[in-house]
Amino acid sequence: MPIRRLALDVDKVVDRPEMVTLARNLERVRGVEAVNITVNEIDIETVGTVITVEGDDIDTDALFTAIERAGAVLHSIDEVVAGSRIIDHVERVR
C-alpha cells in the first residue's frame, strides 16, 4: 500500500539545517512530491517543526534517513495516509 502523506514532529538546532535546505533535501526523496515545514515551537537552542510530505509512494526509510543526515531529529509520526487516494483529516465532534 503506497504511503501518500506523512505528518512528522521534527526538532532541529536553531541555525542548522536551514529550513529551505531541509525542505529541498526531503523533496529529493523518492516518492516525495511536496514538502511543508511549519515551525510550532522555538527554544533557545532548538526549533520544533511539523513536517508534512505528500507523494505517490513515499520511501519512508529514505525520508527518515534524510532527516537524520540533515542533523534534525524525528520525534514522532503524527499522521500517515496510505492507499490509492488521500483522505483529509476530519475533526471528530464529541
C-alpha positions as CSV (number, residue, x, y, z in Angstrom):
1,M,0.0,0.0,0.0
2,P,1.6,3.3,-1.0
3,I,2.3,6.0,1.6
4,R,0.8,9.2,0.3
5,R,1.2,11.7,3.3
6,L,3.2,11.8,6.5
7,A,3.0,14.4,9.2
8,L,6.1,14.3,11.4
9,D,7.2,16.0,14.6
10,V,10.8,17.0,13.9
11,D,13.2,19.1,16.0
12,K,16.3,20.9,14.7
13,V,19.0,23.1,16.0
14,V,18.2,26.8,15.6
15,D,20.8,27.5,12.9
16,R,21.0,24.2,11.1
17,P,19.9,22.8,8.9
18,E,18.3,25.9,7.3
19,M,14.6,25.4,6.6
20,V,14.9,25.7,2.8
21,T,17.8,23.3,2.7
22,L,15.9,20.8,4.8
23,A,12.8,21.1,2.5
24,R,15.0,20.6,-0.6
25,N,16.7,17.6,0.8
26,L,13.3,16.0,1.7
27,E,11.8,16.8,-1.7
28,R,14.6,14.8,-3.3
29,V,13.5,11.6,-1.6
30,R,11.9,9.1,-3.9
31,G,8.1,9.5,-4.0
32,V,8.0,12.9,-2.3
33,E,6.2,15.5,-4.4
34,A,5.5,18.2,-1.9
35,V,7.0,19.3,1.5
36,N,5.6,21.7,4.1
37,I,7.6,22.7,7.1
38,T,5.9,24.7,9.8
39,V,7.6,26.0,13.0
40,N,5.5,25.3,16.0
41,E,8.0,25.9,18.9
42,I,11.2,27.9,19.3
43,D,13.6,27.3,22.2
44,I,17.0,28.9,22.9
45,E,18.8,26.0,21.1
46,T,16.1,24.2,19.1
47,V,13.2,24.7,16.7
48,G,10.2,22.4,16.8
49,T,8.6,21.8,13.4
50,V,5.8,19.9,11.9
51,I,6.9,18.5,8.5
52,T,4.2,17.2,6.1
53,V,5.2,15.4,3.0
54,E,3.0,14.2,0.2
55,G,3.5,12.0,-2.8
56,D,2.5,8.8,-4.7
57,D,4.7,6.3,-2.9
58,I,7.0,7.9,-0.3
59,D,10.1,6.0,0.5
60,T,9.8,6.3,4.3
61,D,13.2,4.8,5.2
62,A,14.9,7.2,2.8
63,L,12.9,10.1,4.2
64,F,13.8,9.3,7.8
65,T,17.4,9.0,6.8
66,A,17.4,12.3,5.0
67,I,16.0,14.0,8.2
68,E,18.8,12.5,10.3
69,R,21.5,13.3,7.8
70,A,20.4,16.9,7.8
71,G,21.0,17.0,11.6
72,A,17.4,17.0,12.6
73,V,15.6,14.6,15.0
74,L,12.3,12.8,14.2
75,H,10.3,12.7,17.4
76,S,7.1,11.1,16.2
77,I,4.9,10.2,13.2
78,D,1.7,12.1,13.8
79,E,-0.2,11.2,10.6
80,V,0.0,8.5,8.0
81,V,-2.2,8.5,4.9
82,A,-1.9,5.4,2.7
83,G,-3.8,3.7,-0.1
84,S,-5.0,4.6,-3.6
85,R,-6.1,8.2,-2.6
86,I,-5.7,10.8,0.1
87,I,-8.3,11.1,2.8
88,D,-8.3,14.5,4.5
89,H,-8.5,14.6,8.3
90,V,-12.0,15.2,9.6
91,E,-12.3,16.7,13.1
92,R,-14.3,14.4,15.4
93,V,-17.1,16.1,17.3
94,R,-17.9,14.8,20.7
